[in-house]
Amino acid sequence: MTASLRQALGGGQFQSGPFLFCLFLYADPAFQPNANHPSRMTDVPGVGSAALWVYQGSEVGGRFAESHGVLPGGTQPRAGYDRIRPGDWGGRFGGLVLPKGSRPGDRVHLAIRMSAPVETYGGQISFSEP
């Protein structure tokens, strides 16, 4: 499963410290509320999300934690790293799971965060729930 910028519904890329982040929503009919595979489950039929990062700084040791999710509701820890090097990357492609209790028209945010030993980097994009 890959997303193409040609399928992008919205989003973009931005720099936060030594990280380049990319957040976007994209069209893919494989994403459905009753999908057979958990990574294809979505609350918005035909819509997936991507939350990606690329490290562009110097090699650094220490504990890095990757998290992403839809706010309000919080980001969930997804991966950890003991060392990070230039060109390392991570993130996820998957369904768009909305916060519990959200309703059509609510403003929600797709967020990504990298917590480094000294500082936290990341950001979010906002959209209205269909």
N, C-alpha and C positions, 0 to 999 in steps of 0.2 A: 504494500500500500504506500503510494507516494502522492504527494500533493504537488500541483503545478501552479505557478503564479498565474497561468492562464485561467485557472479555476478559482482564483482568489476572489472572495466576496468583499474583503476589506482587511486592513491591517497595515503593517509596515515594519521597518527595521530602525533601530536606534542604538546608540552607543551609551554605555553606562560603565565608567571606569575602563578597565582593560577588556571588557566584554562587548561584543556586538550581538544584539538580540534581534530576533525576528518573531513577531506574533501575527498570526492571521487566521481568518476563518475562510474555509474553502468549500466549494460544492463537490459532492461525491455521493451518488445515489446509493452506494453500499452502506452508508451510515443510516441506520434505522433504529427506532426505539426497541424493537424486538429482534435485533440482529443476533445471529447464532454465536458470534465471537465477541467477547467483552470489549475488545479494542474498537469495534465498529458500532457499539451502542451509543446512541445520542438522544438527547431530549428534543432536538430540532431535526426532523427528517431531512436527509440529504445534505446535512452540514457537518463538517469536521473542523477541528482546530489544530493549529501547529504552534508550538512554543519551543523555540530553538535558540542556542547560543554558540558562539565561537570565541575562544580566548585569544587575545591579541597582545598580551603582555609578556613579560619575562617569566622563565620557569620559576615556580614557587612551590614550596612544600607547606604542609599544614592541612587542616581539615576543611574541605569545601563541601557545601551541601546544596544540591539542586532541588528546587521546588517550583511547582506551577499549579494553577487551578483557576476556577472562576469565582470571582468575588461579587457580593459579600459571601462569606462562607469560609474563606481562608485557602491558602495554598497548602498543598500536601507535599511532604518530603518524598522525592522520587529516586535520588541517587546521591552517593557520596564519593569523594575523591581525596586521596592523600597527597597527591602531587598533581600540578596542572602545568602544561607546557604550551608554548605558542602553537596555534592550530588545533588544539584539542577542542572538541565540540560535544554537544549533547542536546537533550530535549526530548520532545515527543510529538508524534502525530496521533490523533485519536478523535473520539467522539466529543461532542460538546455537552457536558453534563451541567445543567443549570442548578443554582442554589435551591434548596428546598423552600417552598413557599413563594417562589418567584412567579410572577404573572405576566401575560403578554403586555408589552409596553414598558416593563421595568428596565431600568438601566443597570447593566451588569458589566463586569470587567474581566477580561482574560489576562492573567498575570503570570510572570516568571520572575524567579529570584535566584541568585547565586550568593550564598552566604560564605564569605571568605574568613580567614582567621582574624582579620582586623576590621573589615567593613562588609556591608551587604550591597549588592548591585542588582539592578533589574528595573522593571517597569510594567506597564499594563496598557491595554487598549480598551476602550469603552464602546459598548453597543447596546441598542435596545432589543430586548427579547421580542421575537416576532409574535 
